[in-house]
Amino acid sequence: MCGIFGQWHRARQALAPAQVAAMAASLRHRGPDDEGVWQPQGRGVVLGNRRLSIIDIAGGHQPFVSDDGRVALVQNGEIFNYVELAEELRREGVQLRTGSDTEVLLRLYEREGIAFLRRLNGMFAIAIDDAREDAMYLVRDRIGVKPLYWCDDGRQVLFASEIKAMLPVLREQGVAPKLDLEAVHHYLTFNYVPPPWTVWQGVRHVMPGTWMKFTRGAGVQVQRWWDLSAQREQDHRFEDWSAEFMALLDDATRIRLRADVPWGAFLSGGVDSATIVGLMARHVREPVKTFCIGFADPRFDESVFAAQAAQRFGCDHTSEVAELNMLDRWPFVLRHLDQPHGDASFMPTLRVSELAAKHVKVVLTGDGGDELFAGYEKYADFFAQPGVAALPGEEFRRRYFDSISLFTPADKTALYQPAVARELASIDSYEVAARPWFEQAGHYDRVNQALYLDMQLLLSGNNLVKPDRMGMAVSIEARTPFLDWRVMEFAFRSRGATKLSAGGDKKHWYKRAAEPLIGHDLAYRKKQMFTVPVGEWFRHELHGWLAQTLRGSGLLQRLFRPEMVEHMLQEHRDGRANRTRELRALAALALWEGTAGDSA
């Protein structure tokens, strides 16, 4: 796990040493153990790495450079099948000088070119400088577990694991990006800025499952190297489905235990984390170290279920009761996110990451299970609506999109200042951010269409940002067995009825398959969201703080009509409407402004 950063300049102009040092320093939390930079003279190229040492502590220094000095590579992440790939390379006569998974990447690229990506099972963002082609590649893993951003101002390309590494260089060079109003428009729809947009104009994600190739002669080439929608649904008997599912998830868990540092797991007591911990326990001799935070308020406390799971699997379990009100951590969270996010669960995720970081350097998590196997209540609620199953295709998609939207188009228009409303009048978040994904998933049944959209938007835009940024904020690595490519492809070969039953049972076959491992009580207990009661605080003890935060934001005043913001505040305080999510999103935008510097 690391932070990567760098530059590729069309006129071969080098970044100044101070600029390179500033980019590296901004990512120190992602890699406090080591730093390395590749900056060949006269090439206008920088590849940089801040390393959190996980595999081959002594030998894994990055960048890795080919013997002839013509290819250099850095990565953020882990390649979980590197052991098998290394053995294959050695059988073919390749000399490996280290036990690092990053050296395996370099040697595979030397032999196979960019096609080597399909061989990888891992979470990764990779940058490659190839002087043989006078090209730079930027690569992202299949579903976007690891982040990678880029910015092209026409002269140079900058890239980094976090946006904060690029902004100071751009500002110093006089090309600081401005706020992207379209991104804010989409933020108000989704409660996060959906990829490829970011809140800054011209700063974009390298999309999941995609590589980008920058050359001076041919410009920019973009290629999607993995496509989840290539799967086709199949009929299964439950017994066959269950055996394949548990075998795949078991192996995905096994290979994610490869590390040369202490590791553990987040354990909430929900079906996903309990299943992962149960599988971990099969492959280790020592008790699995597990971590949980609890709350004094039983409505939000899962610690009793986590303790139950920990006892079942003989874990070395650490649990702490945390203060429920964590809003004082919100600015810190947003500073690490680089963008506004209206999701309050980032704060408890930070808290459990801080707890785990006292004991381990790697954790396994249950992230991805809900999006793959229909674990959220919203799926049961939506498909229980009368007539949904019979809707024409386009009407169904729009109805689902509306059900997950924060502000409706009409609400946004009413909220915007007149000039902002005019500028954004022609932009429909459904058309530009959702429809393209729905079109890819048109061959799936209705449940899988909804899940596919959330895999591409919610997962990579918000839910995977959470364990990455909050873990990296305290220098621990989060690994996600559910997002092994084999499990993801299996999930989308499975019909929607295996995930959401006609009676609304979520994770329908998954829970049946996991029950022998985790027990009936854990498999079938009601899902509890990992969050805090922000809405109650906004109505009562924190209403004054909220009002002051919203009224004092210059950004909100420029974008939104103050009377509309006041109307939402009063509606919520008086109990006439529950505006928790809308107010939370606006508060996150206002607090993010305070962390973003003078370009917001």
C-alpha positions, 0 to 999 in steps of 0.5 A: 500500500502506498501513495504514488505521484508524478509528471509527464511533460510534453516538452520534456520539462522537469518538475523542480525538486521542491515541487517533487518533494511537495508532492511526496510530502502531501502523501506521507500518510499513505506511505510513512515507511519509505520514499522513492523517485524516478526522474531521468534527465531530459525526459520530463518524467517523474514517477514517485512513491511513498511506501507503506511497507507490507510485502518484502519490507527490506526489498520492496523499495520503489520505483522498480527500474528495468536492468537497462534503465528504460522502464520504471514502475510504481504501484499503490496497492497489492498483487495478491497472486504475486506468489504464483506469478513469481513462480511462473516467471522463475520457471521461465528463467526470469531472475527476481532479485526481491520478494516484492509484488511490484518487481513481479509487475515490472517483469511481467510488463517487460515480457508481455506489455500492458496485456499483463494486467489481465494476469493480476488479482489485486487492488492497484493503481500503477504508473509506468514510464516506458522510454522504449515507446516514449510513453507513460501508462496510468492503470487502475484496478478492475473496480477502483479499490485504489484511487488514481487521479490525473490532470492534463493542462495541455503541457503536462500530465500530473497524477497522484493517489490523492488530489491534494498532491497535484493542487499545490504544483498547479497553483505554483505554475499558475494553472490552478483548477477552478470549482467544477459546477457540473461536479457539484450538480452531480454531487447534489444528486448522488451525495458524492461526486461520481467518477470520472468527475471531481470537484475540480475542473480538469482533475479526473479519475483514471476509471476503474478497469482502465489504462491510459497511455500518454505519448507525444506523437499519438496523444492520449489512448484510453482502453478499458481492460476489464468489463464486469458487464461481459458476464452473462446470467446463468441458472444454478441449483442452490447447492452448486451455487453455494459451493462455488460461492464459498470456495471462491470467497474462501480463496479470495480471503486466503490470498489476502492474508499474504503480508509480512506485517501484522494483520487483522479484520474489521468485525461489525457482526454483520453477515459480510464481516462475520463471513470474512473473519470466519474464512480467515480463521480457517487459514491461520494458526493464531487467533484473528485480530478483530476490531470494532467500535461500539456506541452507548446508544443501542440503536447504533451499537453493533458491538454485541454482535461483533463479540458474538462473532469473535467468540464463535471464531476464537478471535483476539477481539478489541472493542472500544466504546466511542463517543457517538458525536464525532462531528469534530472529526468531520473537517479532518475527514474531508481534508483526507477525502479532497472532495465533499462527501455527505456520508456520515459513516466516514467518521466511525470508519476513521475511528475503527481504523485508528483503533486497528492501527494501534495493533496491525498494519493490514485489515480485511473488510466486508466491503462490496458484499452489499453491492454484489448481493443486494444487501441494502434495505433500499433494494428491498424497498424499491422492488417491493413497490407495486408495478416496478417489475412491469415497468418498461426498461427506460422507465424502470431505470429512471425510477431506480435512479430517482429512488437513489437521488438526493436532490431531484432536478427540480429541487436543485433548480430551486436551490441554485442562484439564478446564474448557476441554475442557467449554467446547469440547466441543460445537464441531467445527472441521469443522462450523463452519469447513470444512463451509460452504465445502465446501457451496459447492463441492459442484458441483466435482469432488473435487480442486477441492473440496479446492482451494476449501477451501484457497483460503478458509481456508489462503490467506486465513488463513495463506498471504496473511498471510505476504507481507503482514505480513512485507513490511509489517514492512519497508515493502514491497508484495507483489503476487500475479498468480496472484490476479488475479480472472480467473486465479482464475475460470479456475482454477475453470473448469478440471477437477481432472484438469488440475491433478492427474493420475491419476498424481499429477503436480501442476500437471499442465497448468500446468507443460506450459503454462509449460515453453516459458517457463521450461524443462523443468528448472525446470518439473519439478523437485521442489517444495521447501518454503520452511522451516527444520528446526525439528523437528530443532532441537526434538529436539536443540540447542533442546530445552531452549529449547522445554521452557522456553518451553512450561513457562514459559507461563502461557497454556499452563498455563491451557489445557492439561494439563502432563503432556500437553505433557510427553508430546509433548516427550519423545515427540519428543525420544526419536524415538518420534513426530514432534511437530514441527508440534504442538510448533511450534504450541504454541511459537507460542502461548506466544511470541505470549502474550509479545507480546500484552499483558495481555489474553491 
